[in-house]
């Protein structure tokens, strides 16, 4: 299954999702689970 298809299945606009991934490479690398389509858009940090 592709990342685009996963985004669509999770109700996320694929193009906007990919743009956000490209805008935040360090965050994606440090917390990849938070950036998966089923976790996006992620809730505000509790930190």
N, C-alpha and C positions, 0 to 999 in steps of 0.2 A: 504494500500500500504506500502511496506517495505522501509526502508531507502536505501537499496541496489537498489531496483527497481527505487526509486526516483532519485538516483544518475545516474543510467543508462539513464533514460528519459531526464536528464539534461546534458548529455554528459560528465559526470564525471566518472572516473575510480573508481568503488566502493571500491576496496581494498585500493588504495592509499588514498581515501577520509577517510575511517575508520581509517587508520593509522594516518592521520593528526588529526582527532578528538581525538584519544588517546594520541597524543603527546602534545596537547594543552588543557587540561581539564579546566584550570582556564579561558582561553579566551572563550571557548565554554559556560561555565556557566555564564560568565558575559555578553556575547553578542551572545546568541544562534541564533538569526536571521541571523547574519553574516555568520554562519557556516552551514546553510541549503544548500542542494545540488543545489538549484536554485540561490544561492548567492555565490557559491564557484566555482572556486577560487575567493576570494573576491579581489576587487581593493585595491591598496595600501591605507593606512590610510591618511587622509588629515590633520592629527594633526601635 
